[in-house]
Amino acid sequence: MKPHYELSGPAEAPVVVLGNSLGTTTALWERQLSVLHRRFRVLRYDHRGHGGSPAPAGPYRIDDLADDVLELLDSLGLARVSYCGVSMGGMVGMWLAGHAPERIERLVLCCTAATFASFQPWVDRAAAVRSAGTGSIAPTAVGRWFTPEFRERSPEVVASFEARLSEVDDEGYASCCDALASLDLRSVLPAIEAPTVVISGVDDQATPKECGRLIAEAIPGASYHVVAGAHLANVESHEEVSAIIEAHL
């Protein structure tokens, strides 16, 4: 399935692909664009059922979401790119770097995990969304994406993310939860050859910094950074995260 995408920046520059977290759209990366456009052509895309992408029948696996990226790259004639992903986008990045190493130049993994201690929360969330829609879980989910301090000083930003999550296709979102409920990328990590940087938010509850540390330890030569913020650290600490991404790429 070819996802909806947005391609921007200098036409002849090397391409970096930006992968979103569960429940977000290409808007997740708006704070990184001004920095990345200085040196890169930026390819943003929406996961299945998110933003402008269709929602084929589920359940999905991470393999399916990664295959969508490969189909997009093929359609655009892009043989090799760098990839940055937040949360579920980072999981897709790990799969790509491990299973299609010839396609990934450099890798940035932000606020993500290779597996989960328990898959039951994803099973429960998928069931809740299929029963009552994404709007029913939006306040709780988005409440974990930002620190209380950020929510207090930037309520309009939080509200915009909550609104976008509420618009995600119910079955598409639930099927992405199914993908997370079967996630285990630990065996892939030692095979990743692309130079990798891992970033964690110090107050991330969804993918605690320990998850990032374990990824960085398993990928040969990976570097690891902890920044201020919660699950969407690229929003809350956008200047620091953008600087880390630019330096690595």
N, C-alpha and C positions, 0 to 999 in steps of 0.2 A: 504494500500500500504506500503510495507516494504522499507524504504529508504536506500540509500547507507550509510555506516557507517565505522568508523575507531575506533578500540578499542586498547588502549595502556596503559602502566603502569603496576605496580605490580599485578600479577595475582590474589592474594588473598585479595587485598585491597578493601575497599568499593568503589562503583561505583558512579561517578558524570557524568551526561549527560550535554553536552554543545550544546545549541541551537543558531543558527546563525540569523543574521539580514536579511531582504529582500535584495536580490542581492549579498549575500556573500556565501562562502562555508566553509568547515571545516578549511580552512586556517585562518579564522578570529581569531582562538584561539591559534595560534602557540606561541604567547608570554606568554601564561599562562601555557603551558605544563610543563616546567621545574619545576615550583613551585608545580603544582598539582600532578605531578608524584611522589613527595616525600611521599605522603600519600594516593593517590587515583588511582584507575583504571579509565581512562578517556574514555568516549564514546562520540565521535563526530559524527554528522550525517548531511546530506544535506536535506533541504526542497524539496518538489516536484519541479521538473524542474531545480533544482540547482545542480551544481557539477555532481556527478555520479548518482543522483536519477532520476527515470523516471518522466515524466510529463503527468499524466492522464488528461483526458478531464475536463475542468473547467465548471463553476466557482467553487472556493473553499471557504470553511469557516474555521475559526480557529478550529472548531470542527474536521474537516478533517485532518488538520495538526497535531493536538494533537493525534488523533486516529492513525496516522502513527507512532508516538513515542511509543504509547502503544503496537502496533503490533511488533515494533522492540524489545521492552523490553521483550515481551512474547516469541519471537523467540529466545532470548538469555537466557531465564530462569531467568530474573532479576525481582524479586518481588517488590523491594523497592530501590529507588535511590535518590540521591540529584540531583537537576537540576539548571543550570545556563543558563540564556538566555539574549541575547542582542536584543533589539527592537522587531521584530516579534517573535524571539525566546523567549523573555520574555513574550510575549502575550500567546504563547503556554504554557509556564510555569505556568502562572496564571490560565489558563483553567485546566491544569492537577491538580494543587494543590487544586483547588476548586471542580472539578468534580470527581477526582480519588485520594482523600487525602491519601488513604492507600498505594499509590505507591510513594509518594514524602516525603522524609525524611527532607530535608532542601532546601530552595529556595533562589536563587540570581536573582534579576531583575535589568538589567543594561540598561539605556537609552531607556526606553520603555514607553508605555501609555496604559491605560485601555480603552480609547475611544478617539475620535477626535472631535474637535469643528465643523469641516466640513468634510464630506466624499467626497465632489466634487473633491478635488485634486487627490484622488485615482481613482475615475471614469475616470478622464481626463488622468491620467498616464496609466491606463490599455488600454484606447483607443489609446493613442500615441504608446505604445509598440506593440499593435496588428497591427497598421498601418505601423510603420517604424522600429520595432525591438528594442531590449534592447540597442543596440549600440547607438541609437539615443538619449537616455536619460542618458547614462552613465556619461558623463562629468558633467552635472548639478547635478545629484544625488550624485555622489562621492564628488563633490565640497562642499556639505553640511555635509559630514561625518567627515571632519577634519578642524581644525583651519587654518587660513592663515599662521601662523608661522610654523605649522607642515608641511604644503604643501611645504613651501619654503625650509625647512631643510631636508625633506625626500621625494623628488619627486618620487623616485623609488618605494616607498611603495604605494603612491597614484596611480601611474601608474599601479601597479600590481592589485590593487582593481578595477580600471576602466576596465582593461582587463578581469578580471574574471566576472564582471557584464555584459560585452558585450557578454560573452559566455553563459549566462543563457538562457534557452529555452524561447522563446518569449511568447508562450501561458502559460507556467508554471508561468512566472513572472507576466503576466497580471492577471492570475487567483488568484495569491497570493494578488495582489492589490484588487481584488474583495473581498477577505476575510477581508482586512483592511477597505474596504468601508462599511462593515456591522458590524464592531467591536464595542462591548459594553460589557466589562467585569466588570463594576462597581458593579453589584449585586453579583458577585462571591467573591469579595475581602474580605468582612467581614466573609466569611465562611472558609477562608484559615487558616489551623491549623499549617502548617509547619513553623518553625522558619524562618523568612524572612529578608533579607537585600535588600534595594533598593539603587541603585547608579545612579546618574545623572552627565552628563557633564555640566560644568558651561556655556559653549558656544554652547550647543546643540540646533540647530534650528529645527531639525526634530521632536524631542520629548523634548520640553523645560523642564527645571528642575522642573517647576511647576507640570508637569505631574507625575514625580517621587514622589514629595512631597505628592500629593493627594493619590497616591497608598499606600505610607508608612503610611499615616494617616488612611487609610481605613482597612488595614490588622492588626489584633490584634497583638500587641507587635513588629511590624516591626521596624527596625532601618533604618536610612537614611543617606547617604553620598553624598556630592557634591565634584567632583574631577575636575581637569583641563582637558580641551579637549572639543571636540564637540560630534558628534553622536557615533563614534566608540571610546569611551573613553578607552575601554579595550586595544586598540592599542596605542593610543596617550599617555595615562597615565598608561601603562601596569604594571609598578612596583607597583603603589599605588592600582590599581584595583585588581591585583593578591594577594596583601597582605590582602585586605578586604575580598576577596573570601576565601582565605585559613583560615583566622581567624574565619570566620563565619562557614565554613564547619567543 
